[in-house]
Amino acid sequence: MPKLLAKQHWVLREFTVNLPRHKGLMPTRPRSYRQSSAPSAAPAARLRRATIADLDALVALENASFGGDQLSHRRLQHWITATNSVLLVAVASATLLGSALVLTRADSPAARLYSIAICKSARGQGLGSKLLRKAESFARANGSTSMRLEVATNNTAAISLYQKLGYTVFGRKRAYYDDGQDALRMQKPL
């Protein structure tokens, strides 16, 4: 299984863009990835739905971003094609920079931000905000009236981002993560 290291990126060999038709979430068609050892400055990222061709790069991003509680290859493959979710990816200069997974349920007015990950070289440049706003747009367009999420209590950068975008704490889950870390439960009306 390929790994994404601090100085490695996944680069598309071929990348074509379809113009967004409905709600800005129509997929583009990546063909294949190769590893590149050259980090790039963060050009403007394009957001689109993930496709099966993104799978290996998504797994590598998960493994590089999270010490535990990673989404497996099989779960990522499921979420790419599931009808009750959207898995967004951010791509710039044919490099996968980030992802966000939002889940919806027909019996709940709340959508759930299940995962958001940004590669180390692209952090601090507003990409997390951009992905989260697009995820919120998807949830709102699919009838959700709020977005909920869990975040590790020691993830101060993420907590700060969520608060900046209007999320408030409404609960806490003890020992929520594999490493025993507590999670704050946060939500935002859409």
C-alpha positions in Angstrom: 0.0 0.0 0.0 1.5 3.4 -0.9 2.2 5.9 1.8 2.1 9.6 1.7 5.1 11.0 3.6 5.7 14.7 4.5 7.7 15.3 1.3 5.6 13.1 -1.0 2.5 13.9 -2.8 0.1 12.0 -5.0 0.1 13.5 -8.5 -2.5 12.7 -11.2 -1.0 11.6 -14.5 -4.0 12.8 -16.4 -6.7 15.1 -15.2 -9.8 16.4 -17.0 -12.4 18.7 -15.6 -16.1 18.5 -16.2 -17.9 21.8 -15.6 -20.1 21.6 -12.5 -23.7 21.1 -13.5 -25.7 20.5 -10.3 -24.8 22.0 -6.9 -21.1 22.3 -7.9 -20.4 18.6 -7.0 -20.2 16.8 -10.3 -17.1 14.6 -10.4 -14.1 15.1 -12.6 -12.3 12.1 -14.1 -8.9 11.4 -12.7 -7.1 8.5 -14.4 -4.2 7.5 -12.2 -1.8 8.8 -9.5 2.0 8.7 -9.3 4.1 9.7 -6.3 6.1 12.9 -6.6 8.8 13.9 -4.1 8.5 17.6 -4.8 6.1 19.5 -2.6 4.4 22.3 -4.4 3.3 25.7 -3.3 -0.5 25.6 -2.8 -2.1 26.9 -6.0 -5.9 27.3 -6.0 -7.4 24.0 -5.2 -10.4 22.6 -7.1 -13.0 20.8 -5.1 -14.8 17.8 -6.6 -16.4 14.5 -5.6 -13.9 11.7 -5.0 -13.8 8.8 -7.5 -12.4 5.3 -7.3 -9.3 6.5 -9.0 -8.6 8.7 -5.9 -8.7 5.7 -3.6 -5.0 5.0 -3.0 -4.2 8.7 -2.5 -7.1 9.0 -0.1 -5.9 6.0 2.0 -2.4 7.5 2.0 -3.8 10.9 3.2 -5.8 9.2 5.9 -2.8 7.3 7.2 -0.6 10.4 7.1 -3.3 12.6 8.9 -4.5 10.3 11.7 -2.6 8.2 14.2 -5.6 6.0 14.8 -9.3 5.9 13.7 -8.4 6.0 10.0 -10.9 5.1 7.4 -9.8 1.9 5.7 -9.4 1.3 2.0 -12.7 -0.6 2.0 -14.7 2.1 3.9 -13.3 4.8 1.7 -14.3 2.8 -1.4 -17.8 2.5 0.1 -18.2 6.2 0.9 -17.1 7.2 -2.6 -20.1 5.5 -4.1 -22.6 5.7 -1.2 -25.8 7.7 -1.9 -26.1 9.1 1.7 -22.7 10.8 1.7 -20.3 13.0 -0.3 -16.6 12.5 -0.2 -15.0 15.7 -1.5 -11.4 16.0 -2.5 -9.3 19.1 -3.0 -6.8 18.9 -5.9 -4.3 21.5 -7.1 -1.8 21.0 -9.9 -2.8 17.4 -10.0 -1.9 16.9 -6.3 -4.5 15.6 -3.8 -4.3 18.1 -0.9 -7.3 17.2 1.2 -10.7 15.5 1.7 -13.9 15.9 3.6 -16.6 13.2 4.2 -20.2 14.2 5.0 -22.9 11.8 5.9 -26.6 12.4 5.8 -29.6 10.3 7.0 -33.1 10.5 5.8 -34.4 10.3 9.3 -32.3 13.1 10.7 -32.2 16.8 10.0 -28.5 16.9 11.0 -25.6 16.0 8.6 -22.4 14.8 10.1 -18.9 15.8 9.1 -17.3 12.4 9.5 -13.8 13.3 8.5 -11.7 16.1 7.1 -8.0 15.8 6.3 -5.5 18.2 4.8 -2.0 17.2 3.8 0.7 18.8 5.9 2.1 21.0 3.0 -1.3 22.6 2.4 -2.3 23.3 6.0 -2.8 26.9 7.2 -3.8 28.1 3.7 -7.6 28.1 4.1 -8.2 24.8 2.4 -9.9 23.3 5.5 -12.4 26.2 5.5 -13.0 25.8 1.8 -13.7 22.1 2.1 -15.9 22.6 5.1 -18.0 25.3 3.4 -18.5 23.0 0.4 -19.5 20.2 2.7 -22.0 22.4 4.4 -23.5 23.4 1.0 -23.9 19.7 0.1 -25.7 19.1 3.4 -28.0 22.1 3.0 -28.8 21.1 -0.6 -29.8 17.7 0.7 -32.2 18.9 3.3 -30.0 19.1 6.4 -30.7 21.9 8.8 -27.5 21.5 10.8 -24.0 20.0 10.6 -22.5 18.1 13.5 -19.0 16.8 14.1 -16.7 15.4 16.7 -13.1 16.7 17.3 -10.4 15.6 19.6 -10.0 17.9 22.6 -6.3 18.3 21.9 -6.9 19.4 18.2 -6.8 23.1 18.9 -6.3 24.1 15.2 -9.4 22.2 14.2 -11.5 23.5 17.1 -10.4 27.1 16.3 -11.4 26.6 12.6 -14.8 25.2 13.6 -15.5 28.0 16.0 -14.4 30.6 13.4 -17.0 29.1 11.0 -19.8 29.2 13.6 -19.7 25.8 15.3 -20.4 25.6 19.0 -19.8 22.9 21.5 -22.9 21.0 22.7 -21.4 17.9 24.3 -18.4 15.8 25.1 -17.7 12.1 24.5 -15.3 10.5 26.9 -12.5 8.3 25.5 -14.0 8.6 22.0 -10.9 8.0 20.0 -8.7 4.9 19.8 -6.0 6.6 21.9 -8.4 7.4 24.7 -8.7 11.1 23.8 -12.1 12.8 24.5 -14.1 14.4 21.7 -16.0 17.6 21.7 -19.3 17.4 19.9 -19.9 20.6 17.9 -22.7 21.7 15.7 -23.8 24.6 13.5 -27.2 25.5 12.1 -27.2 25.5 8.3 
